[in-house]
Amino acid sequence: MAESAHLPGLAIQNSDVLDSPRHSALVRVTHWIHTLSFFALVVSGIGILLAHPRFYWGETGAVGTPSLFDLPLPFLVTTSTYIGPSSWGRSLHFLSAWICVLNGLLYAISGLLSQHFRKNLLPARIDLSWSPISRIVSNHLRMKRPSEEESLAYNVLQRLTYLNVVFLLFPSMIWTGLAMSPSITSVFPILVTVLGGQQSARTIHFFIAAALVLFLIVHIAMVCLAGFKNHMRAMITGRGAGGKESS
């Protein structure tokens, strides 16, 4: 959930502004809370997955019944120390999920009130044409480092990706997670019935999680390409290379 300075048309050429992207205190705090909670979700989620690496569609599914697909992973027997569905791994997953949800809500509400999403993430209509999108994709595939000016604002591909992550992938992740909880679905059965059953929710949950992990890998790669040191400094201290504090 990174945030960068919004420079319409990249017209500002002042050297103080061109230091690096800078982030508000709220963005920095929510970013690192989200980072830690997401890491805990991935670790505990992998443990839960290894306890039963098979996926089904519908309401039920178990060993001995036909599966939709199997992952080439071994079944690991759950023990008192193993991060699995019957151990503290599930509790860690549940706790981290709620931290992630509440932290994400804080970021989303703040972004809506400050109009961050409209100003910094909503792409202009002219940027949605094939030419700018293909140029950016080509630059990414060739691992071309963005210019100092380009690194100060989101390009159209980043804008579309962040909007999809914030408003599509994460809400879908929350929805499918709640749909796997018997206590939640006993009160709100529509959460699972529209998905076709708890096993359907689990399968969708897995694919969304894989998409988010892929997003994280690409995000880290792009940060390294654009300048890891300056971007980390900005996300930790709120100051760019020139030492200017963000508003």
Secondary structure, 3 states (H helix, E strand, C coil): CCCCCCCHHHCCCCCCCCCCCCCCHHHHHHHHHHHHHHHHHHHHHHHHHHHCCEECCCCCCCCCCCCCEECCCCCCCCCCCCCCCCCHHHHHHHHHHHHHHHHHHHHHHHHHHCCHHHHHHCCCHHHHCHHHHHHHHHHHHCCCCCCCCHHHCCCHHHHHHHHHHHHHHHHHHHHHHHHCCHHHHCCCCHHHHCCCCHHHHHHHHHHHHHHHHHHHHHHHHHHHHHHHHHHHHHHHHCECCCCCECC
